[in-house]
Amino acid sequence: MNKDESRQRRARQTRIRIAEQIANRLTVVRSNAHISAQVYSPCGTKVLAAASTMEKDLRQTLKNGGNSAAAQQIGKLIAERAVKAGIVDVAFDRSGHRYHGRIKALAEAAREAGLKF
């Protein structure tokens, strides 16, 4: 089993536990150059809020979309958009990534901006 298969296995187990909770899911997608976050409905079919470093206005303000500073901005932005949509409680789906660095920065910024998980 290689690194990507291990990460996907961890992500699958997390998503199974979140599905049992029947909660809105805050998902993080991370690449080397960008980071994005989406809030899904409990059934997993609707995106209720989204934020990404690939958005045009953010690309102009961010020097690099793949660092902790960018992750903090995305965390604040996704929390603002989720609260505006009436969502406060979410389950955090880190897609099998370790909770440190950019993932941690995004999560802490989202908590400070009003999301509870």
N, CA, C and O atoms as CSV, one atom per row, in Angstrom:
chain,resi,resn,atom,element,x,y,z
A,1,MET,N,N,0.847,-1.175,0.000
A,1,MET,CA,C,0.000,0.000,0.000
A,1,MET,C,C,0.898,1.247,0.000
A,1,MET,O,O,1.778,1.383,0.851
A,2,ASN,N,N,0.670,2.148,-0.956
A,2,ASN,CA,C,1.476,3.362,-1.010
A,2,ASN,C,C,0.818,4.489,-0.201
A,2,ASN,O,O,-0.237,4.301,0.404
A,3,LYS,N,N,1.462,5.656,-0.203
A,3,LYS,CA,C,0.980,6.778,0.616
A,3,LYS,C,C,-0.431,7.213,0.245
A,3,LYS,O,O,-1.254,7.479,1.122
A,4,ASP,N,N,-0.710,7.284,-1.046
A,4,ASP,CA,C,-2.015,7.769,-1.464
A,4,ASP,C,C,-3.117,6.779,-1.114
A,4,ASP,O,O,-4.198,7.187,-0.691
A,5,GLU,N,N,-2.863,5.492,-1.281
A,5,GLU,CA,C,-3.849,4.485,-0.901
A,5,GLU,C,C,-4.108,4.508,0.601
A,5,GLU,O,O,-5.249,4.341,1.033
A,6,SER,N,N,-3.074,4.712,1.394
A,6,SER,CA,C,-3.238,4.797,2.848
A,6,SER,C,C,-4.082,6.007,3.224
A,6,SER,O,O,-4.960,5.913,4.082
A,7,ARG,N,N,-3.816,7.142,2.585
A,7,ARG,CA,C,-4.586,8.350,2.860
A,7,ARG,C,C,-6.042,8.157,2.477
A,7,ARG,O,O,-6.936,8.570,3.216
A,8,GLN,N,N,-6.294,7.534,1.328
A,8,GLN,CA,C,-7.666,7.299,0.889
A,8,GLN,C,C,-8.403,6.340,1.827
A,8,GLN,O,O,-9.602,6.500,2.052
A,9,ARG,N,N,-7.702,5.352,2.373
A,9,ARG,CA,C,-8.308,4.434,3.330
A,9,ARG,C,C,-8.704,5.174,4.598
A,9,ARG,O,O,-9.798,4.973,5.125
A,10,ARG,N,N,-7.803,6.039,5.093
A,10,ARG,CA,C,-8.124,6.831,6.281
A,10,ARG,C,C,-9.315,7.748,6.018
A,10,ARG,O,O,-10.193,7.893,6.869
A,11,ALA,N,N,-9.344,8.364,4.840
A,11,ALA,CA,C,-10.436,9.268,4.492
A,11,ALA,C,C,-11.760,8.517,4.426
A,11,ALA,O,O,-12.784,9.026,4.882
A,12,ARG,N,N,-11.748,7.321,3.867
A,12,ARG,CA,C,-12.966,6.529,3.757
A,12,ARG,C,C,-13.524,6.186,5.127
A,12,ARG,O,O,-14.736,6.256,5.335
A,13,GLN,N,N,-12.667,5.820,6.058
A,13,GLN,CA,C,-13.113,5.490,7.416
A,13,GLN,C,C,-13.709,6.709,8.109
A,13,GLN,O,O,-14.723,6.599,8.798
A,14,THR,N,N,-13.083,7.871,7.930
A,14,THR,CA,C,-13.597,9.102,8.525
A,14,THR,C,C,-14.966,9.435,7.964
A,14,THR,O,O,-15.870,9.812,8.710
A,15,ARG,N,N,-15.125,9.298,6.652
A,15,ARG,CA,C,-16.402,9.633,6.023
A,15,ARG,C,C,-17.505,8.686,6.451
A,15,ARG,O,O,-18.663,9.095,6.538
A,16,ILE,N,N,-17.176,7.428,6.722
A,16,ILE,CA,C,-18.171,6.476,7.226
A,16,ILE,C,C,-18.669,6.928,8.599
A,16,ILE,O,O,-19.871,6.906,8.865
A,17,ARG,N,N,-17.739,7.338,9.471
A,17,ARG,CA,C,-18.136,7.804,10.809
A,17,ARG,C,C,-18.956,9.078,10.742
A,17,ARG,O,O,-19.907,9.240,11.506
A,18,ILE,N,N,-18.603,9.989,9.837
A,18,ILE,CA,C,-19.356,11.238,9.693
A,18,ILE,C,C,-20.758,10.950,9.156
A,18,ILE,O,O,-21.721,11.587,9.583
A,19,ALA,N,N,-20.887,10.007,8.234
A,19,ALA,CA,C,-22.193,9.663,7.671
A,19,ALA,C,C,-23.109,9.100,8.753
A,19,ALA,O,O,-24.315,9.343,8.727
A,20,GLU,N,N,-22.552,8.352,9.703
A,20,GLU,CA,C,-23.353,7.822,10.805
A,20,GLU,C,C,-23.870,8.929,11.717
A,20,GLU,O,O,-24.932,8.788,12.324
A,21,GLN,N,N,-23.121,10.035,11.815
A,21,GLN,CA,C,-23.530,11.152,12.662
A,21,GLN,C,C,-24.647,11.978,12.046
A,21,GLN,O,O,-25.340,12.710,12.753
A,22,ILE,N,N,-24.827,11.868,10.736
A,22,ILE,CA,C,-25.797,12.665,9.979
A,22,ILE,C,C,-25.563,14.156,10.259
A,22,ILE,O,O,-26.451,14.861,10.738
A,23,ALA,N,N,-24.365,14.607,9.954
A,23,ALA,CA,C,-23.974,15.998,10.201
A,23,ALA,C,C,-23.479,16.640,8.910
A,23,ALA,O,O,-23.065,15.946,7.981
A,24,ASN,N,N,-23.525,17.964,8.859
A,24,ASN,CA,C,-22.892,18.679,7.753
A,24,ASN,C,C,-21.397,18.420,7.819
A,24,ASN,O,O,-20.826,18.331,8.905
A,25,ARG,N,N,-20.755,18.297,6.647
A,25,ARG,CA,C,-19.358,17.893,6.604
A,25,ARG,C,C,-18.506,18.990,5.983
A,25,ARG,O,O,-18.764,19.423,4.860
A,26,LEU,N,N,-17.487,19.440,6.719
A,26,LEU,CA,C,-16.510,20.397,6.209
A,26,LEU,C,C,-15.340,19.601,5.658
A,26,LEU,O,O,-14.588,18.992,6.419
A,27,THR,N,N,-15.181,19.601,4.339
A,27,THR,CA,C,-14.154,18.814,3.665
A,27,THR,C,C,-13.043,19.726,3.177
A,27,THR,O,O,-13.301,20.819,2.674
A,28,VAL,N,N,-11.805,19.271,3.328
A,28,VAL,CA,C,-10.637,20.016,2.879
A,28,VAL,C,C,-9.967,19.246,1.754
A,28,VAL,O,O,-9.720,18.045,1.870
A,29,VAL,N,N,-9.673,19.948,0.661
A,29,VAL,CA,C,-8.927,19.378,-0.451
A,29,VAL,C,C,-7.625,20.157,-0.547
A,29,VAL,O,O,-7.627,21.384,-0.651
A,30,ARG,N,N,-6.513,19.431,-0.511
A,30,ARG,CA,C,-5.205,20.068,-0.457
A,30,ARG,C,C,-4.351,19.597,-1.626
A,30,ARG,O,O,-4.291,18.403,-1.918
A,31,SER,N,N,-3.697,20.529,-2.285
A,31,SER,CA,C,-2.693,20.198,-3.290
A,31,SER,C,C,-1.443,21.004,-2.960
A,31,SER,O,O,-1.435,21.773,-1.998
A,32,ASN,N,N,-0.406,20.837,-3.737
A,32,ASN,CA,C,0.815,21.585,-3.467
A,32,ASN,C,C,0.625,23.083,-3.670
A,32,ASN,O,O,1.223,23.884,-2.952
A,33,ALA,N,N,-0.191,23.465,-4.629
A,33,ALA,CA,C,-0.325,24.871,-4.981
A,33,ALA,C,C,-1.562,25.549,-4.394
A,33,ALA,O,O,-1.590,26.775,-4.288
A,34,HIS,N,N,-2.586,24.780,-4.011
A,34,HIS,CA,C,-3.846,25.379,-3.571
A,34,HIS,C,C,-4.462,24.578,-2.434
A,34,HIS,O,O,-4.054,23.453,-2.144
A,35,ILE,N,N,-5.463,25.194,-1.794
A,35,ILE,CA,C,-6.262,24.522,-0.777
A,35,ILE,C,C,-7.697,25.013,-0.932
A,35,ILE,O,O,-7.938,26.188,-1.208
A,36,SER,N,N,-8.637,24.104,-0.751
A,36,SER,CA,C,-10.035,24.491,-0.842
A,36,SER,C,C,-10.829,23.759,0.226
A,36,SER,O,O,-10.404,22.724,0.740
A,37,ALA,N,N,-11.985,24.315,0.548
A,37,ALA,CA,C,-12.854,23.734,1.568
A,37,ALA,C,C,-14.293,23.848,1.089
A,37,ALA,O,O,-14.684,24.830,0.458
A,38,GLN,N,N,-15.076,22.810,1.409
A,38,GLN,CA,C,-16.484,22.796,1.061
A,38,GLN,C,C,-17.282,22.249,2.229
A,38,GLN,O,O,-16.820,21.371,2.957
A,39,VAL,N,N,-18.485,22.778,2.399
A,39,VAL,CA,C,-19.411,22.251,3.404
A,39,VAL,C,C,-20.511,21.524,2.645
A,39,VAL,O,O,-21.230,22.114,1.838
A,40,TYR,N,N,-20.624,20.215,2.925
A,40,TYR,CA,C,-21.626,19.375,2.286
A,40,TYR,C,C,-22.815,19.169,3.205
A,40,TYR,O,O,-22.691,19.244,4.428
A,41,SER,N,N,-23.966,18.910,2.605
A,41,SER,CA,C,-25.166,18.573,3.365
A,41,SER,C,C,-24.984,17.193,3.995
A,41,SER,O,O,-24.093,16.449,3.584
A,42,PRO,N,N,-25.813,16.832,4.987
A,42,PRO,CA,C,-25.667,15.516,5.628
A,42,PRO,C,C,-25.775,14.337,4.664
A,42,PRO,O,O,-25.143,13.303,4.880
A,43,CYS,N,N,-26.571,14.484,3.599
A,43,CYS,CA,C,-26.688,13.386,2.633
A,43,CYS,C,C,-25.475,13.337,1.693
A,43,CYS,O,O,-25.264,12.327,1.022
A,44,GLY,N,N,-24.688,14.397,1.636
A,44,GLY,CA,C,-23.475,14.428,0.829
A,44,GLY,C,C,-23.680,14.782,-0.623
A,44,GLY,O,O,-22.749,14.665,-1.420
A,45,THR,N,N,-24.881,15.214,-0.992
A,45,THR,CA,C,-25.154,15.506,-2.396
A,45,THR,C,C,-25.141,16.990,-2.737
A,45,THR,O,O,-25.029,17.349,-3.909
A,46,LYS,N,N,-25.254,17.860,-1.735
A,46,LYS,CA,C,-25.311,19.299,-1.986
A,46,LYS,C,C,-24.116,19.996,-1.352
A,46,LYS,O,O,-23.738,19.680,-0.224
A,47,VAL,N,N,-23.528,20.931,-2.065
A,47,VAL,CA,C,-22.492,21.797,-1.509
A,47,VAL,C,C,-23.200,23.039,-0.990
A,47,VAL,O,O,-23.831,23.770,-1.755
A,48,LEU,N,N,-23.092,23.274,0.313
A,48,LEU,CA,C,-23.799,24.392,0.940
A,48,LEU,C,C,-22.952,25.657,0.991
A,48,LEU,O,O,-23.489,26.765,0.973
A,49,ALA,N,N,-21.625,25.500,1.057
A,49,ALA,CA,C,-20.699,26.637,1.058
A,49,ALA,C,C,-19.355,26.137,0.549
A,49,ALA,O,O,-18.997,24.976,0.745
A,50,ALA,N,N,-18.618,27.023,-0.105
A,50,ALA,CA,C,-17.315,26.629,-0.644
A,50,ALA,C,C,-16.377,27.826,-0.648
A,50,ALA,O,O,-16.811,28.972,-0.761
A,51,ALA,N,N,-15.078,27.540,-0.523
A,51,ALA,CA,C,-14.043,28.569,-0.607
A,51,ALA,C,C,-12.770,27.906,-1.117
A,51,ALA,O,O,-12.476,26.759,-0.781
A,52,SER,N,N,-12.020,28.639,-1.930
A,52,SER,CA,C,-10.818,28.066,-2.518
A,52,SER,C,C,-9.814,29.171,-2.842
A,52,SER,O,O,-10.191,30.317,-3.089
A,53,THR,N,N,-8.537,28.808,-2.838
A,53,THR,CA,C,-7.507,29.759,-3.240
A,53,THR,C,C,-7.496,29.943,-4.749
A,53,THR,O,O,-6.759,30.789,-5.256
A,54,MET,N,N,-8.289,29.178,-5.473
A,54,MET,CA,C,-8.371,29.318,-6.929
A,54,MET,C,C,-9.395,30.353,-7.366
A,54,MET,O,O,-9.529,30.622,-8.560
A,55,GLU,N,N,-10.126,30.941,-6.411
A,55,GLU,CA,C,-11.081,31.991,-6.743
A,55,GLU,C,C,-10.328,33.232,-7.217
A,55,GLU,O,O,-9.249,33.549,-6.718
A,56,LYS,N,N,-10.908,33.913,-8.174
A,56,LYS,CA,C,-10.212,35.013,-8.839
A,56,LYS,C,C,-9.790,36.129,-7.876
A,56,LYS,O,O,-8.656,36.603,-7.948
A,57,ASP,N,N,-10.684,36.553,-6.981
A,57,ASP,CA,C,-10.339,37.648,-6.071
A,57,ASP,C,C,-9.274,37.241,-5.064
A,57,ASP,O,O,-8.457,38.071,-4.665
A,58,LEU,N,N,-9.267,35.978,-4.645
A,58,LEU,CA,C,-8.235,35.517,-3.711
A,58,LEU,C,C,-6.885,35.333,-4.392
A,58,LEU,O,O,-5.842,35.571,-3.782
A,59,ARG,N,N,-6.901,34.918,-5.632
A,59,ARG,CA,C,-5.638,34.717,-6.355
A,59,ARG,C,C,-4.879,36.033,-6.509
A,59,ARG,O,O,-3.649,36.053,-6.552
A,60,GLN,N,N,-5.630,37.130,-6.591
A,60,GLN,CA,C,-4.981,38.436,-6.739
A,60,GLN,C,C,-4.382,38.909,-5.418
A,60,GLN,O,O,-3.372,39.612,-5.413
A,61,THR,N,N,-4.997,38.530,-4.301
A,61,THR,CA,C,-4.504,39.010,-3.007
A,61,THR,C,C,-3.453,38.089,-2.404
A,61,THR,O,O,-2.589,38.553,-1.660
A,62,LEU,N,N,-3.508,36.787,-2.707
A,62,LEU,CA,C,-2.549,35.833,-2.146
A,62,LEU,C,C,-1.322,35.711,-3.034
A,62,LEU,O,O,-1.425,35.613,-4.257
A,63,LYS,N,N,-0.177,35.719,-2.405
A,63,LYS,CA,C,1.055,35.520,-3.171
A,63,LYS,C,C,1.237,34.043,-3.500
A,63,LYS,O,O,1.670,33.687,-4.596
A,64,ASN,N,N,0.897,33.180,-2.522
A,64,ASN,CA,C,1.038,31.742,-2.696
A,64,ASN,C,C,-0.210,31.070,-2.130
A,64,ASN,O,O,-0.583,31.328,-0.986
A,65,GLY,N,N,-0.852,30.224,-2.906
A,65,GLY,CA,C,-2.068,29.561,-2.454
A,65,GLY,C,C,-1.822,28.281,-1.687
A,65,GLY,O,O,-2.773,27.663,-1.210
A,66,GLY,N,N,-0.578,27.866,-1.554
A,66,GLY,CA,C,-0.275,26.595,-0.923
A,66,GLY,C,C,0.463,26.712,0.391
A,66,GLY,O,O,1.281,25.850,0.712
A,67,ASN,N,N,0.196,27.768,1.174
A,67,ASN,CA,C,0.876,27.901,2.467
A,67,ASN,C,C,-0.146,28.091,3.593
A,67,ASN,O,O,-1.351,28.153,3.347
A,68,SER,N,N,0.349,28.182,4.822
A,68,SER,CA,C,-0.537,28.274,5.981
A,68,SER,C,C,-1.331,29.573,6.012
A,68,SER,O,O,-2.472,29.590,6.474
A,69,ALA,N,N,-0.743,30.659,5.527
A,69,ALA,CA,C,-1.457,31.935,5.507
A,69,ALA,C,C,-2.682,31.840,4.597
A,69,ALA,O,O,-3.752,32.349,4.932
A,70,ALA,N,N,-2.523,31.195,3.458
A,70,ALA,CA,C,-3.649,31.010,2.541
A,70,ALA,C,C,-4.700,30.104,3.177
A,70,ALA,O,O,-5.898,30.341,3.023
A,71,ALA,N,N,-4.265,29.081,3.880
A,71,ALA,CA,C,-5.196,28.168,4.551
A,71,ALA,C,C,-5.992,28.898,5.620
A,71,ALA,O,O,-7.181,28.628,5.792
A,72,GLN,N,N,-5.363,29.818,6.342
A,72,GLN,CA,C,-6.083,30.601,7.348
A,72,GLN,C,C,-7.165,31.450,6.702
A,72,GLN,O,O,-8.279,31.538,7.219
A,73,GLN,N,N,-6.845,32.075,5.576
A,73,GLN,CA,C,-7.845,32.896,4.892
A,73,GLN,C,C,-9.016,32.049,4.393
A,73,GLN,O,O,-10.170,32.471,4.470
A,74,ILE,N,N,-8.718,30.862,3.885
A,74,ILE,CA,C,-9.779,29.978,3.417
A,74,ILE,C,C,-10.633,29.517,4.599
A,74,ILE,O,O,-11.852,29.407,4.470
A,75,GLY,N,N,-10.013,29.250,5.741
A,75,GLY,CA,C,-10.764,28.859,6.940
A,75,GLY,C,C,-11.735,29.946,7.371
A,75,GLY,O,O,-12.892,29.660,7.679
A,76,LYS,N,N,-11.271,31.197,7.394
A,76,LYS,CA,C,-12.155,32.310,7.751
A,76,LYS,C,C,-13.285,32.456,6.746
A,76,LYS,O,O,-14.443,32.643,7.119
A,77,LEU,N,N,-12.934,32.367,5.461
A,77,LEU,CA,C,-13.915,32.570,4.397
A,77,LEU,C,C,-14.980,31.469,4.395
A,77,LEU,O,O,-16.164,31.766,4.236
A,78,ILE,N,N,-14.583,30.214,4.566
A,78,ILE,CA,C,-15.571,29.132,4.568
A,78,ILE,C,C,-16.477,29.241,5.784
A,78,ILE,O,O,-17.667,28.940,5.695
A,79,ALA,N,N,-15.932,29.665,6.913
A,79,ALA,CA,C,-16.759,29.829,8.111
A,79,ALA,C,C,-17.769,30.956,7.913
A,79,ALA,O,O,-18.935,30.811,8.281
A,80,GLU,N,N,-17.341,32.059,7.345
A,80,GLU,CA,C,-18.251,33.175,7.095
A,80,GLU,C,C,-19.383,32.753,6.163
A,80,GLU,O,O,-20.549,33.061,6.409
A,81,ARG,N,N,-19.031,32.049,5.095
A,81,ARG,CA,C,-20.043,31.623,4.128
A,81,ARG,C,C,-20.984,30.577,4.725
A,81,ARG,O,O,-22.177,30.579,4.424
A,82,ALA,N,N,-20.466,29.694,5.560
A,82,ALA,CA,C,-21.314,28.674,6.182
A,82,ALA,C,C,-22.271,29.308,7.188
A,82,ALA,O,O,-23.452,28.964,7.223
A,83,VAL,N,N,-21.767,30.231,8.006
A,83,VAL,CA,C,-22.620,30.898,8.984
A,83,VAL,C,C,-23.696,31.714,8.269
A,83,VAL,O,O,-24.839,31.781,8.721
A,84,LYS,N,N,-23.320,32.329,7.157
A,84,LYS,CA,C,-24.287,33.091,6.370
A,84,LYS,C,C,-25.386,32.175,5.825
A,84,LYS,O,O,-26.534,32.596,5.687
A,85,ALA,N,N,-25.032,30.920,5.514
A,85,ALA,CA,C,-25.999,29.943,5.018
A,85,ALA,C,C,-26.773,29.266,6.155
A,85,ALA,O,O,-27.634,28.424,5.903
A,86,GLY,N,N,-26.465,29.635,7.414
A,86,GLY,CA,C,-27.193,29.102,8.556
A,86,GLY,C,C,-26.592,27.827,9.136
A,86,GLY,O,O,-27.275,27.098,9.855
A,87,ILE,N,N,-25.337,27.548,8.838
A,87,ILE,CA,C,-24.675,26.337,9.323
A,87,ILE,C,C,-23.633,26.731,10.357
A,87,ILE,O,O,-22.755,27.551,10.087
A,88,VAL,N,N,-23.734,26.143,11.537
A,88,VAL,CA,C,-22.773,26.427,12.595
A,88,VAL,C,C,-22.035,25.155,13.008
A,88,VAL,O,O,-20.823,25.186,13.225
A,89,ASP,N,N,-22.757,24.033,13.119
A,89,ASP,CA,C,-22.157,22.768,13.534
A,89,ASP,C,C,-21.799,21.927,12.314
A,89,ASP,O,O,-22.648,21.669,11.461
A,90,VAL,N,N,-20.548,21.504,12.235
A,90,VAL,CA,C,-20.085,20.656,11.143
A,90,VAL,C,C,-19.196,19.551,11.703
A,90,VAL,O,O,-18.733,19.627,12.841
A,91,ALA,N,N,-18.968,18.534,10.894
A,91,ALA,CA,C,-17.983,17.501,11.197
A,91,ALA,C,C,-16.795,17.751,10.272
A,91,ALA,O,O,-16.980,17.986,9.078
A,92,PHE,N,N,-15.589,17.703,10.808
A,92,PHE,CA,C,-14.393,18.054,10.044
A,92,PHE,C,C,-13.840,16.824,9.339
A,92,PHE,O,O,-13.453,15.847,9.981
A,93,ASP,N,N,-13.807,16.883,8.014
A,93,ASP,CA,C,-13.260,15.804,7.181
A,93,ASP,C,C,-11.957,16.315,6.589
A,93,ASP,O,O,-11.963,17.150,5.684
A,94,ARG,N,N,-10.845,15.813,7.101
A,94,ARG,CA,C,-9.543,16.291,6.649
A,94,ARG,C,C,-8.987,15.459,5.503
A,94,ARG,O,O,-7.815,15.596,5.150
A,95,SER,N,N,-9.815,14.597,4.917
A,95,SER,CA,C,-9.470,13.791,3.741
A,95,SER,C,C,-8.270,12.887,3.963
A,95,SER,O,O,-7.504,12.637,3.032
A,96,GLY,N,N,-8.100,12.400,5.169
A,96,GLY,CA,C,-7.013,11.479,5.466
A,96,GLY,C,C,-5.676,12.130,5.737
A,96,GLY,O,O,-4.707,11.432,6.035
A,97,HIS,N,N,-5.592,13.458,5.642
A,97,HIS,CA,C,-4.332,14.164,5.902
A,97,HIS,C,C,-4.118,14.306,7.402
A,97,HIS,O,O,-5.074,14.327,8.177
A,98,ARG,N,N,-2.859,14.404,7.802
A,98,ARG,CA,C,-2.553,14.604,9.215
A,98,ARG,C,C,-3.001,15.996,9.653
A,98,ARG,O,O,-3.000,16.937,8.860
A,99,TYR,N,N,-3.383,16.114,10.921
A,99,TYR,CA,C,-3.856,17.395,11.457
A,99,TYR,C,C,-2.649,18.225,11.885
A,99,TYR,O,O,-2.319,18.290,13.069
A,100,HIS,N,N,-2.002,18.851,10.924
A,100,HIS,CA,C,-0.914,19.780,11.206
A,100,HIS,C,C,-0.724,20.659,9.976
A,100,HIS,O,O,-1.280,20.373,8.915
A,101,GLY,N,N,0.043,21.706,10.110
A,101,GLY,CA,C,0.341,22.577,8.978
A,101,GLY,C,C,-0.876,23.289,8.444
A,101,GLY,O,O,-1.608,23.941,9.188
A,102,ARG,N,N,-1.090,23.160,7.130
A,102,ARG,CA,C,-2.184,23.874,6.472
A,102,ARG,C,C,-3.560,23.391,6.923
A,102,ARG,O,O,-4.489,24.189,7.044
A,103,ILE,N,N,-3.691,22.106,7.169
A,103,ILE,CA,C,-4.979,21.564,7.619
A,103,ILE,C,C,-5.333,22.144,8.988
A,103,ILE,O,O,-6.473,22.544,9.225
A,104,LYS,N,N,-4.360,22.186,9.874
A,104,LYS,CA,C,-4.572,22.734,11.213
A,104,LYS,C,C,-4.873,24.229,11.153
A,104,LYS,O,O,-5.754,24.708,11.868
A,105,ALA,N,N,-4.154,24.973,10.310
A,105,ALA,CA,C,-4.367,26.414,10.173
A,105,ALA,C,C,-5.785,26.695,9.680
A,105,ALA,O,O,-6.443,27.605,10.185
A,106,LEU,N,N,-6.259,25.934,8.711
A,106,LEU,CA,C,-7.611,26.121,8.189
A,106,LEU,C,C,-8.646,25.821,9.269
A,106,LEU,O,O,-9.602,26.577,9.442
A,107,ALA,N,N,-8.460,24.723,9.993
A,107,ALA,CA,C,-9.422,24.331,11.023
A,107,ALA,C,C,-9.500,25.363,12.137
A,107,ALA,O,O,-10.595,25.724,12.568
A,108,GLU,N,N,-8.357,25.842,12.611
A,108,GLU,CA,C,-8.354,26.819,13.703
A,108,GLU,C,C,-8.972,28.146,13.266
A,108,GLU,O,O,-9.683,28.783,14.044
A,109,ALA,N,N,-8.707,28.565,12.028
A,109,ALA,CA,C,-9.300,29.807,11.529
A,109,ALA,C,C,-10.809,29.664,11.393
A,109,ALA,O,O,-11.541,30.612,11.676
A,110,ALA,N,N,-11.286,28.507,10.967
A,110,ALA,CA,C,-12.733,28.277,10.838
A,110,ALA,C,C,-13.391,28.285,12.207
A,110,ALA,O,O,-14.494,28.813,12.357
A,111,ARG,N,N,-12.736,27.710,13.208
A,111,ARG,CA,C,-13.289,27.726,14.577
A,111,ARG,C,C,-13.371,29.148,15.114
A,111,ARG,O,O,-14.373,29.527,15.721
A,112,GLU,N,N,-12.330,29.931,14.895
A,112,GLU,CA,C,-12.320,31.317,15.376
A,112,GLU,C,C,-13.401,32.143,14.700
A,112,GLU,O,O,-13.946,33.067,15.305
A,113,ALA,N,N,-13.716,31.819,13.450
A,113,ALA,CA,C,-14.703,32.595,12.704
A,113,ALA,C,C,-16.138,32.143,12.959
A,113,ALA,O,O,-17.070,32.737,12.416
A,114,GLY,N,N,-16.340,31.092,13.782
A,114,GLY,CA,C,-17.697,30.758,14.186
A,114,GLY,C,C,-18.171,29.346,13.950
A,114,GLY,O,O,-19.267,29.004,14.396
A,115,LEU,N,N,-17.405,28.501,13.271
A,115,LEU,CA,C,-17.851,27.123,13.080
A,115,LEU,C,C,-17.523,26.296,14.324
A,115,LEU,O,O,-16.524,26.544,14.999
A,116,LYS,N,N,-18.365,25.325,14.614
A,116,LYS,CA,C,-18.139,24.434,15.757
A,116,LYS,C,C,-17.951,23.022,15.260
A,116,LYS,O,O,-18.814,22.468,14.578
A,117,PHE,N,N,-16.795,22.431,15.611
A,117,PHE,CA,C,-16.526,21.022,15.306
A,117,PHE,C,C,-15.471,20.501,16.232
A,117,PHE,O,O,-15.095,19.331,16.145
